[in-house]
Amino acid sequence: SWVELTDNPDSYMLLMDNGADGLPDPDTEIRVPLHKGARFGVDTQRLWHVVVHNGDAPRYALITSFESGPELEAWIGANTPAA
């Protein structure tokens, strides 16, 4: 999971799924803005991921890892706003 602690409006998390060749597929690119307080979960085993930081000031985030399972899936479901 990710919690952004600083406010860097030009920075973002870049996510891509695998293509048929196992490499990142640019057609699946998603950019998640990293405003202060941004909070999300990333399946790091499935998605290519990197933070793009367009600035020279330090940025800070809290990154935590969880083991996949029904409890985590239930927590994510209970804490995800309806689209």
Secondary structure, DSSP 8 states (H G I E B T S, - for coil): -EEE-S--TT-EEEEE-B-TTSSB-GGG-EEEE--TT-EE---TTTSEEEEE--SSS---EEE-----SHHHHHHHHHTS---
